[in-house]
Amino acid sequence: MALSLAHGVIALFGSIGLAAVMQQSFLGATLYADPAAAIVAAMTALSAYCAYLSGTAMSPRHLSLVLAVFLAVGMITAMLSSSDPLWWQMNLSALGITHDISSLTFNLTLIVSGVIITTIARLATEGLPFFTSSQVRRRRMVWALFVLLGAMLSCVGLFPVDRFFLIHNTVATGMMVAFAVLTVALPWLVPSMPRVFLVLGFVFVAVIIGLVVLFVIGIYNLTAVELVASMLIFTWIILFLRNVESTGENAAGVTRYKRYREE
């Protein structure tokens, strides 16, 4: 359901952006009902076909691409459609409190992204090695942390900061904590992960902590901290999915090799 909605939103926002560009390219031109209906039908058919191809080729690597495109399209659309041009002077969550399409776009993007991450939890952990009871237990812990991360992200969109200040800030902070715990514990939870990726996770956490310190002493505003932190978190998730797929393939190859030697 979440993936279908993500593909639909990408197609909708992409079509709106393309329509805006074409409108500026043909100023004063009149578009009649019949050609307009044909264009909408063609875009709908193309979007449905692309969604079908995406669904049939679904994998952790492909899901990471869908998540990245969905987040980029949703956030950029929310920023461009905001009725308050100075929203950035408050925080990123200010996009979700305006009474226009920007609020709906921002909150919907967060909610669906959270649901996608919970879907990622299942697909990602399926690719992890689970040959022993210890590995199974650790894989469940990775799944639980991903589900917690996705649930809190959805709650950030479900509870706008202007109406649910305490809940909004609690789940936003909890999302950061869940990410930090997952990153720090990953060398123990999935020791087969590439060392470069594990080190990169620690670097991302250190950068986020540094940004928070800069915000506290008044150098950066909250919007800058939230933007960079969210980009780092989702970049890490995308890289995690890609590394999980490679790790799963390597583990499968080792298993086949052991069976071959036993035979």
CYANA upper distance limits for C-alpha pairs under 8 A (distance plus 0.5 A):
  1 MET  CA      5 LEU  CA      6.70
  2 ALA  CA      6 ALA  CA      6.54
  2 ALA  CA    112 VAL  CA      6.55
  2 ALA  CA    115 VAL  CA      6.66
  2 ALA  CA    116 ILE  CA      6.53
  3 LEU  CA      7 HIS  CA      6.71
  3 LEU  CA    116 ILE  CA      7.19
  4 SER  CA      8 GLY  CA      6.68
  4 SER  CA     51 ALA  CA      7.94
  5 LEU  CA      9 VAL  CA      6.54
  5 LEU  CA    112 VAL  CA      8.07
  6 ALA  CA     10 ILE  CA      6.66
  6 ALA  CA     66 VAL  CA      8.28
  6 ALA  CA     70 PHE  CA      6.79
  6 ALA  CA    112 VAL  CA      7.40
  7 HIS  CA     11 ALA  CA      6.71
  7 HIS  CA     47 SER  CA      8.47
  7 HIS  CA     51 ALA  CA      6.55
  7 HIS  CA     66 VAL  CA      8.29
  7 HIS  CA     70 PHE  CA      8.17
  8 GLY  CA     12 LEU  CA      6.57
  8 GLY  CA     47 SER  CA      8.07
  9 VAL  CA     13 PHE  CA      6.49
  9 VAL  CA     70 PHE  CA      8.04
  9 VAL  CA     74 GLY  CA      8.42
 10 ILE  CA     14 GLY  CA      6.35
 10 ILE  CA     69 VAL  CA      7.99
 10 ILE  CA     70 PHE  CA      6.35
 10 ILE  CA     73 VAL  CA      7.04
 10 ILE  CA     74 GLY  CA      8.16
 11 ALA  CA     15 SER  CA      6.46
 11 ALA  CA     47 SER  CA      6.47
 12 LEU  CA     16 ILE  CA      6.70
 13 PHE  CA     17 GLY  CA      6.63
 13 PHE  CA     73 VAL  CA      7.30
 13 PHE  CA     74 GLY  CA      7.95
 13 PHE  CA     77 THR  CA      7.62
 14 GLY  CA     18 LEU  CA      6.64
 14 GLY  CA     73 VAL  CA      7.99
 15 SER  CA     19 ALA  CA      6.49
 15 SER  CA     43 MET  CA      8.16
 16 ILE  CA     20 ALA  CA      6.67
 17 GLY  CA     21 VAL  CA      6.86
 18 LEU  CA     22 MET  CA      6.71
 19 ALA  CA     23 GLN  CA      6.49
 20 ALA  CA     24 GLN  CA      6.92
 21 VAL  CA     25 SER  CA      6.80
 22 MET  CA     26 PHE  CA      6.75
 23 GLN  CA     27 LEU  CA      6.76
 31 LEU  CA     35 PRO  CA      7.54
 31 LEU  CA     36 ALA  CA      7.06
 32 TYR  CA     36 ALA  CA      6.71
 33 ALA  CA     37 ALA  CA      6.56
 34 ASP  CA     38 ALA  CA      6.78
 35 PRO  CA     39 ILE  CA      6.65
 36 ALA  CA     40 VAL  CA      6.73
 37 ALA  CA     41 ALA  CA      6.59
 38 ALA  CA     42 ALA  CA      6.61
 39 ILE  CA     43 MET  CA      6.65
 40 VAL  CA     44 THR  CA      6.55
 41 ALA  CA     45 ALA  CA      6.63
 42 ALA  CA     46 LEU  CA      6.58
 43 MET  CA     47 SER  CA      6.48
 44 THR  CA     48 ALA  CA      6.62
 45 ALA  CA     49 TYR  CA      6.64
 46 LEU  CA     50 CYS  CA      6.64
 47 SER  CA     51 ALA  CA      6.60
 48 ALA  CA     52 TYR  CA      6.64
 49 TYR  CA     53 LEU  CA      6.78
 50 CYS  CA     54 SER  CA      6.59
 51 ALA  CA     55 GLY  CA      6.56
 52 TYR  CA     56 THR  CA      6.75
 53 LEU  CA     57 ALA  CA      6.79
 54 SER  CA     58 MET  CA      6.62
 54 SER  CA     62 HIS  CA      8.32
 57 ALA  CA     62 HIS  CA      7.79
 58 MET  CA     62 HIS  CA      6.23
 58 MET  CA     63 LEU  CA      6.87
 59 SER  CA     63 LEU  CA      6.38
 59 SER  CA    123 LEU  CA      7.99
 60 PRO  CA     64 SER  CA      6.72
 60 PRO  CA    120 ILE  CA      7.72
 60 PRO  CA    123 LEU  CA      6.69
 60 PRO  CA    124 ALA  CA      6.70
 60 PRO  CA    241 LEU  CA      5.81
 60 PRO  CA    242 ARG  CA      7.09
 60 PRO  CA    244 VAL  CA      8.21
 60 PRO  CA    245 GLU  CA      6.93
 61 ARG  CA     65 LEU  CA      7.27
 61 ARG  CA    238 ILE  CA      8.32
 61 ARG  CA    241 LEU  CA      6.35
 61 ARG  CA    242 ARG  CA      5.53
 61 ARG  CA    245 GLU  CA      7.33
 62 HIS  CA     66 VAL  CA      6.97
 63 LEU  CA     67 LEU  CA      6.68
 63 LEU  CA    120 ILE  CA      8.03
 64 SER  CA     68 ALA  CA      6.69
 64 SER  CA    237 ILE  CA      8.18
 64 SER  CA    238 ILE  CA      5.43
 64 SER  CA    239 LEU  CA      8.50
 64 SER  CA    241 LEU  CA      6.93
 64 SER  CA    242 ARG  CA      8.06
 65 LEU  CA     69 VAL  CA      6.69
 65 LEU  CA    238 ILE  CA      8.05
 66 VAL  CA     70 PHE  CA      6.49
 67 LEU  CA     71 LEU  CA      6.58
 67 LEU  CA    113 SER  CA      7.55
 67 LEU  CA    116 ILE  CA      7.83
 67 LEU  CA    238 ILE  CA      8.47
 68 ALA  CA     72 ALA  CA      6.64
 68 ALA  CA    234 PHE  CA      8.20
 68 ALA  CA    238 ILE  CA      8.07
 69 VAL  CA     73 VAL  CA      6.53
 70 PHE  CA     74 GLY  CA      6.45
 70 PHE  CA    109 THR  CA      8.15
 70 PHE  CA    113 SER  CA      8.40
 71 LEU  CA     75 MET  CA      6.44
 71 LEU  CA    109 THR  CA      7.20
 71 LEU  CA    113 SER  CA      7.74
 72 ALA  CA     76 ILE  CA      6.51
 73 VAL  CA     77 THR  CA      6.51
 74 GLY  CA     78 ALA  CA      6.70
 74 GLY  CA    105 THR  CA      6.82
 74 GLY  CA    106 PHE  CA      7.12
 74 GLY  CA    109 THR  CA      6.13
 75 MET  CA     79 MET  CA      6.71
 75 MET  CA    105 THR  CA      8.19
 75 MET  CA    106 PHE  CA      6.81
 75 MET  CA    109 THR  CA      7.79
 76 ILE  CA     80 LEU  CA      6.62
 77 THR  CA     81 SER  CA      6.51
 77 THR  CA    102 SER  CA      7.78
 77 THR  CA    105 THR  CA      7.69
 78 ALA  CA     82 SER  CA      6.58
 78 ALA  CA     95 LEU  CA      7.27
 78 ALA  CA    101 ILE  CA      7.97
 78 ALA  CA    102 SER  CA      4.88
 78 ALA  CA    103 SER  CA      7.55
 78 ALA  CA    105 THR  CA      6.02
 78 ALA  CA    106 PHE  CA      5.96
 79 MET  CA     95 LEU  CA      7.57
 79 MET  CA    102 SER  CA      7.41
 80 LEU  CA    102 SER  CA      8.38
 81 SER  CA    100 ASP  CA      8.47
 81 SER  CA    101 ILE  CA      7.18
 81 SER  CA    102 SER  CA      5.75
 82 SER  CA     87 TRP  CA      8.35
 82 SER  CA     95 LEU  CA      7.27
 82 SER  CA     98 THR  CA      7.72
 82 SER  CA    100 ASP  CA      7.61
 82 SER  CA    101 ILE  CA      7.91
 82 SER  CA    102 SER  CA      5.44
 82 SER  CA    103 SER  CA      8.18
 83 SER  CA     98 THR  CA      7.68
 83 SER  CA    100 ASP  CA      7.47
 83 SER  CA    102 SER  CA      8.13
 84 ASP  CA     98 THR  CA      8.10
 86 LEU  CA     90 MET  CA      8.48
 87 TRP  CA     91 ASN  CA      7.49
 87 TRP  CA     92 LEU  CA      8.13
 87 TRP  CA     94 ALA  CA      6.38
 87 TRP  CA     95 LEU  CA      7.17
 88 TRP  CA     92 LEU  CA      6.98
 88 TRP  CA     94 ALA  CA      8.02
 88 TRP  CA    223 THR  CA      6.39
 89 GLN  CA    221 ASN  CA      7.96
 89 GLN  CA    223 THR  CA      7.61
 90 MET  CA     94 ALA  CA      6.99
 90 MET  CA    221 ASN  CA      8.45
 90 MET  CA    222 LEU  CA      7.53
 90 MET  CA    223 THR  CA      7.23
 91 ASN  CA    221 ASN  CA      8.28
 91 ASN  CA    222 LEU  CA      5.84
 91 ASN  CA    223 THR  CA      4.77
 91 ASN  CA    226 GLU  CA      8.04
 92 LEU  CA    222 LEU  CA      8.11
 92 LEU  CA    223 THR  CA      5.57
 92 LEU  CA    226 GLU  CA      6.98
 92 LEU  CA    227 LEU  CA      7.64
 93 SER  CA     97 ILE  CA      7.77
 93 SER  CA    160 PRO  CA      7.91
 93 SER  CA    161 VAL  CA      7.14
 94 ALA  CA     98 THR  CA      7.60
 94 ALA  CA    161 VAL  CA      8.15
 95 LEU  CA    102 SER  CA      6.78
 95 LEU  CA    103 SER  CA      6.12
 95 LEU  CA    106 PHE  CA      6.79
 96 GLY  CA    102 SER  CA      7.41
 96 GLY  CA    103 SER  CA      4.57
 96 GLY  CA    104 LEU  CA      7.47
 96 GLY  CA    105 THR  CA      8.50
 96 GLY  CA    106 PHE  CA      6.08
 96 GLY  CA    107 ASN  CA      6.25
 96 GLY  CA    157 GLY  CA      8.02
 96 GLY  CA    160 PRO  CA      6.64
 96 GLY  CA    161 VAL  CA      8.24
 97 ILE  CA    103 SER  CA      6.19
 97 ILE  CA    160 PRO  CA      6.85
 97 ILE  CA    161 VAL  CA      7.65
 97 ILE  CA    162 ASP  CA      6.82
 98 THR  CA    102 SER  CA      7.29
 98 THR  CA    103 SER  CA      5.81
 99 HIS  CA    103 SER  CA      6.88
100 ASP  CA    104 LEU  CA      7.66
101 ILE  CA    105 THR  CA      6.54
102 SER  CA    106 PHE  CA      6.51
103 SER  CA    107 ASN  CA      6.62
104 LEU  CA    108 LEU  CA      6.33
105 THR  CA    109 THR  CA      6.49
106 PHE  CA    110 LEU  CA      6.93
106 PHE  CA    157 GLY  CA      7.90
107 ASN  CA    111 ILE  CA      6.68
107 ASN  CA    156 VAL  CA      8.24
107 ASN  CA    157 GLY  CA      4.72
107 ASN  CA    158 LEU  CA      7.24
107 ASN  CA    160 PRO  CA      8.30
108 LEU  CA    112 VAL  CA      6.53
108 LEU  CA    157 GLY  CA      7.14
109 THR  CA    113 SER  CA      6.39
109 THR  CA    157 GLY  CA      8.23
110 LEU  CA    114 GLY  CA      6.60
110 LEU  CA    153 LEU  CA      6.66
110 LEU  CA    154 SER  CA      6.06
110 LEU  CA    156 VAL  CA      7.45
110 LEU  CA    157 GLY  CA      5.67
111 ILE  CA    115 VAL  CA      6.98
111 ILE  CA    153 LEU  CA      7.20
111 ILE  CA    154 SER  CA      4.42
111 ILE  CA    155 CYS  CA      7.47
111 ILE  CA    156 VAL  CA      8.06
111 ILE  CA    157 GLY  CA      5.85
111 ILE  CA    158 LEU  CA      7.21
112 VAL  CA    116 ILE  CA      6.63
112 VAL  CA    154 SER  CA      7.39
113 SER  CA    117 ILE  CA      6.72
113 SER  CA    150 GLY  CA      7.87
113 SER  CA    153 LEU  CA      7.91
113 SER  CA    154 SER  CA      7.56
114 GLY  CA    118 THR  CA      6.97
114 GLY  CA    149 LEU  CA      7.98
114 GLY  CA    150 GLY  CA      4.47
114 GLY  CA    151 ALA  CA      6.28
114 GLY  CA    152 MET  CA      7.77
114 GLY  CA    153 LEU  CA      5.51
114 GLY  CA    154 SER  CA      5.11
115 VAL  CA    119 THR  CA      6.90
115 VAL  CA    150 GLY  CA      6.56
115 VAL  CA    151 ALA  CA      7.57
115 VAL  CA    154 SER  CA      7.33
116 ILE  CA    120 ILE  CA      6.59
116 ILE  CA    150 GLY  CA      7.92
117 ILE  CA    121 ALA  CA      6.72
117 ILE  CA    146 PHE  CA      7.27
117 ILE  CA    147 VAL  CA      7.46
117 ILE  CA    149 LEU  CA      8.05
117 ILE  CA    150 GLY  CA      5.48
118 THR  CA    122 ARG  CA      7.53
118 THR  CA    146 PHE  CA      6.83
118 THR  CA    147 VAL  CA      5.23
118 THR  CA    148 LEU  CA      8.49
118 THR  CA    149 LEU  CA      8.43
118 THR  CA    150 GLY  CA      5.83
118 THR  CA    151 ALA  CA      7.76
119 THR  CA    123 LEU  CA      7.07
120 ILE  CA    124 ALA  CA      6.09
120 ILE  CA    146 PHE  CA      8.26
121 ALA  CA    125 THR  CA      6.53
121 ALA  CA    142 VAL  CA      8.20
121 ALA  CA    143 TRP  CA      5.57
121 ALA  CA    144 ALA  CA      8.28
121 ALA  CA    146 PHE  CA      5.86
121 ALA  CA    147 VAL  CA      6.68
122 ARG  CA    126 GLU  CA      6.71
122 ARG  CA    143 TRP  CA      7.18
123 LEU  CA    127 GLY  CA      7.43
124 ALA  CA    128 LEU  CA      7.56
124 ALA  CA    241 LEU  CA      6.61
124 ALA  CA    244 VAL  CA      6.85
124 ALA  CA    245 GLU  CA      8.20
125 THR  CA    139 ARG  CA      6.56
125 THR  CA    140 ARG  CA      8.21
125 THR  CA    142 VAL  CA      7.60
125 THR  CA    143 TRP  CA      6.70
125 THR  CA    244 VAL  CA      8.46
127 GLY  CA    244 VAL  CA      6.48
127 GLY  CA    245 GLU  CA      6.56
127 GLY  CA    247 THR  CA      7.81
127 GLY  CA    248 GLY  CA      5.19
127 GLY  CA    249 GLU  CA      8.44
128 LEU  CA    139 ARG  CA      7.43
128 LEU  CA    190 VAL  CA      8.21
128 LEU  CA    244 VAL  CA      6.95
128 LEU  CA    247 THR  CA      7.41
128 LEU  CA    248 GLY  CA      6.07
129 PRO  CA    135 GLN  CA      7.29
129 PRO  CA    136 VAL  CA      8.49
129 PRO  CA    248 GLY  CA      7.03
129 PRO  CA    251 ALA  CA      6.83
130 PHE  CA    134 SER  CA      8.49
130 PHE  CA    135 GLN  CA      5.37
130 PHE  CA    136 VAL  CA      5.48
130 PHE  CA    139 ARG  CA      7.80
131 PHE  CA    135 GLN  CA      7.02
131 PHE  CA    136 VAL  CA      7.86
132 THR  CA    136 VAL  CA      6.86
133 SER  CA    137 ARG  CA      6.71
134 SER  CA    138 ARG  CA      6.73
135 GLN  CA    139 ARG  CA      6.51
135 GLN  CA    189 LEU  CA      8.32
136 VAL  CA    140 ARG  CA      6.80
137 ARG  CA    141 MET  CA      6.98
138 ARG  CA    142 VAL  CA      6.89
138 ARG  CA    189 LEU  CA      5.67
138 ARG  CA    190 VAL  CA      7.89
139 ARG  CA    143 TRP  CA      6.76
139 ARG  CA    189 LEU  CA      7.54
139 ARG  CA    190 VAL  CA      8.23
140 ARG  CA    144 ALA  CA      6.61
141 MET  CA    145 LEU  CA      6.73
141 MET  CA    189 LEU  CA      8.18
142 VAL  CA    146 PHE  CA      6.74
142 VAL  CA    182 LEU  CA      7.62
142 VAL  CA    189 LEU  CA      7.62
143 TRP  CA    147 VAL  CA      6.67
144 ALA  CA    148 LEU  CA      6.61
145 LEU  CA    149 LEU  CA      6.59
145 LEU  CA    178 ALA  CA      6.88
145 LEU  CA    179 PHE  CA      8.36
145 LEU  CA    182 LEU  CA      6.92
146 PHE  CA    150 GLY  CA      6.66
147 VAL  CA    151 ALA  CA      6.50
148 LEU  CA    152 MET  CA      6.65
148 LEU  CA    175 MET  CA      8.18
148 LEU  CA    178 ALA  CA      7.56
149 LEU  CA    153 LEU  CA      6.77
149 LEU  CA    175 MET  CA      5.84
149 LEU  CA    178 ALA  CA      6.43
149 LEU  CA    179 PHE  CA      7.32
150 GLY  CA    154 SER  CA      6.77
151 ALA  CA    155 CYS  CA      6.77
152 MET  CA    156 VAL  CA      6.82
152 MET  CA    171 VAL  CA      5.73
152 MET  CA    172 ALA  CA      7.30
152 MET  CA    174 GLY  CA      7.49
152 MET  CA    175 MET  CA      6.17
153 LEU  CA    157 GLY  CA      7.43
153 LEU  CA    171 VAL  CA      7.82
153 LEU  CA    172 ALA  CA      7.53
153 LEU  CA    175 MET  CA      7.09
154 SER  CA    158 LEU  CA      6.69
155 CYS  CA    159 PHE  CA      6.36
155 CYS  CA    168 HIS  CA      7.73
155 CYS  CA    171 VAL  CA      7.10
156 VAL  CA    160 PRO  CA      7.26
156 VAL  CA    168 HIS  CA      5.97
156 VAL  CA    169 ASN  CA      8.46
156 VAL  CA    171 VAL  CA      6.80
156 VAL  CA    172 ALA  CA      6.63
159 PHE  CA    163 ARG  CA      7.64
159 PHE  CA    164 PHE  CA      6.03
159 PHE  CA    167 ILE  CA      7.39
159 PHE  CA    168 HIS  CA      6.11
160 PRO  CA    164 PHE  CA      6.33
160 PRO  CA    165 PHE  CA      7.80
160 PRO  CA    168 HIS  CA      6.89
161 VAL  CA    165 PHE  CA      5.04
161 VAL  CA    166 LEU  CA      8.36
161 VAL  CA    168 HIS  CA      5.97
161 VAL  CA    169 ASN  CA      7.89
164 PHE  CA    168 HIS  CA      6.26
165 PHE  CA    169 ASN  CA      6.67
166 LEU  CA    170 THR  CA      6.52
167 ILE  CA    171 VAL  CA      6.68
168 HIS  CA    172 ALA  CA      6.62
169 ASN  CA    173 THR  CA      6.51
170 THR  CA    174 GLY  CA      6.49
171 VAL  CA    175 MET  CA      6.51
172 ALA  CA    176 MET  CA      7.17
173 THR  CA    177 VAL  CA      6.84
174 GLY  CA    178 ALA  CA      6.52
175 MET  CA    179 PHE  CA      6.72
176 MET  CA    180 ALA  CA      6.70
177 VAL  CA    181 VAL  CA      6.64
178 ALA  CA    182 LEU  CA      6.61
179 PHE  CA    183 THR  CA      6.58
179 PHE  CA    233 ILE  CA      7.81
180 ALA  CA    184 VAL  CA      6.52
180 ALA  CA    205 VAL  CA      6.77
181 VAL  CA    185 ALA  CA      6.36
182 LEU  CA    186 LEU  CA      6.30
183 THR  CA    198 LEU  CA      8.06
183 THR  CA    201 GLY  CA      6.16
183 THR  CA    202 PHE  CA      7.23
183 THR  CA    205 VAL  CA      8.22
184 VAL  CA    201 GLY  CA      8.10
184 VAL  CA    202 PHE  CA      7.23
185 ALA  CA    189 LEU  CA      6.55
186 LEU  CA    190 VAL  CA      6.01
186 LEU  CA    191 PRO  CA      7.65
186 LEU  CA    198 LEU  CA      7.74
187 PRO  CA    191 PRO  CA      5.32
187 PRO  CA    193 MET  CA      7.83
187 PRO  CA    198 LEU  CA      7.06
192 SER  CA    247 THR  CA      7.50
193 MET  CA    197 PHE  CA      7.63
193 MET  CA    198 LEU  CA      7.49
193 MET  CA    243 ASN  CA      7.56
193 MET  CA    244 VAL  CA      8.01
193 MET  CA    247 THR  CA      7.14
194 PRO  CA    198 LEU  CA      7.05
194 PRO  CA    243 ASN  CA      8.02
195 ARG  CA    199 VAL  CA      6.67
196 VAL  CA    200 LEU  CA      6.63
197 PHE  CA    201 GLY  CA      6.82
197 PHE  CA    239 LEU  CA      8.38
197 PHE  CA    240 PHE  CA      8.44
198 LEU  CA    202 PHE  CA      7.24
199 VAL  CA    203 VAL  CA      6.85
200 LEU  CA    204 PHE  CA      6.71
201 GLY  CA    205 VAL  CA      6.86
201 GLY  CA    236 TRP  CA      7.40
202 PHE  CA    206 ALA  CA      6.66
203 VAL  CA    207 VAL  CA      6.64
204 PHE  CA    208 ILE  CA      6.78
204 PHE  CA    232 LEU  CA      6.81
204 PHE  CA    233 ILE  CA      8.25
205 VAL  CA    209 ILE  CA      6.75
206 ALA  CA    210 GLY  CA      6.61
207 VAL  CA    211 LEU  CA      6.68
208 ILE  CA    212 VAL  CA      6.80
208 ILE  CA    225 VAL  CA      8.13
208 ILE  CA    228 VAL  CA      8.32
208 ILE  CA    229 ALA  CA      6.22
209 ILE  CA    213 VAL  CA      6.85
210 GLY  CA    214 LEU  CA      6.77
211 LEU  CA    215 PHE  CA      6.68
211 LEU  CA    220 TYR  CA      7.98
211 LEU  CA    225 VAL  CA      6.27
212 VAL  CA    216 VAL  CA      6.72
212 VAL  CA    225 VAL  CA      7.21
213 VAL  CA    217 ILE  CA      6.87
214 LEU  CA    218 GLY  CA      6.71
214 LEU  CA    219 ILE  CA      5.77
214 LEU  CA    220 TYR  CA      6.21
215 PHE  CA    219 ILE  CA      6.22
215 PHE  CA    220 TYR  CA      5.24
215 PHE  CA    221 ASN  CA      6.28
215 PHE  CA    222 LEU  CA      6.97
215 PHE  CA    225 VAL  CA      7.67
220 TYR  CA    224 ALA  CA      6.93
220 TYR  CA    225 VAL  CA      7.44
221 ASN  CA    225 VAL  CA      7.19
222 LEU  CA    226 GLU  CA      6.62
223 THR  CA    227 LEU  CA      6.52
224 ALA  CA    228 VAL  CA      6.67
225 VAL  CA    229 ALA  CA      6.43
226 GLU  CA    230 SER  CA      6.40
227 LEU  CA    231 MET  CA      6.66
228 VAL  CA    232 LEU  CA      6.67
229 ALA  CA    233 ILE  CA      6.66
230 SER  CA    234 PHE  CA      6.65
231 MET  CA    235 THR  CA      6.41
232 LEU  CA    236 TRP  CA      6.57
233 ILE  CA    237 ILE  CA      6.82
234 PHE  CA    238 ILE  CA      6.65
235 THR  CA    239 LEU  CA      6.68
236 TRP  CA    240 PHE  CA      6.42
237 ILE  CA    241 LEU  CA      6.79
238 ILE  CA    242 ARG  CA      6.98
239 LEU  CA    243 ASN  CA      6.60
240 PHE  CA    244 VAL  CA      6.45
241 LEU  CA    245 GLU  CA      6.84
242 ARG  CA    246 SER  CA      7.05
243 ASN  CA    247 THR  CA      6.48
244 VAL  CA    248 GLY  CA      6.46
245 GLU  CA    249 GLU  CA      6.76
246 SER  CA    250 ASN  CA      6.72
247 THR  CA    251 ALA  CA      6.60
248 GLY  CA    252 ALA  CA      6.59
249 GLU  CA    253 GLY  CA      6.64
250 ASN  CA    254 VAL  CA      6.74
251 ALA  CA    255 THR  CA      6.75
252 ALA  CA    256 ARG  CA      6.72
253 GLY  CA    257 TYR  CA      6.67
254 VAL  CA    258 LYS  CA      6.70
255 THR  CA    259 ARG  CA      6.75
256 ARG  CA    260 TYR  CA      6.61
257 TYR  CA    261 ARG  CA      6.74
258 LYS  CA    262 GLU  CA      6.68
259 ARG  CA    263 GLU  CA      6.70
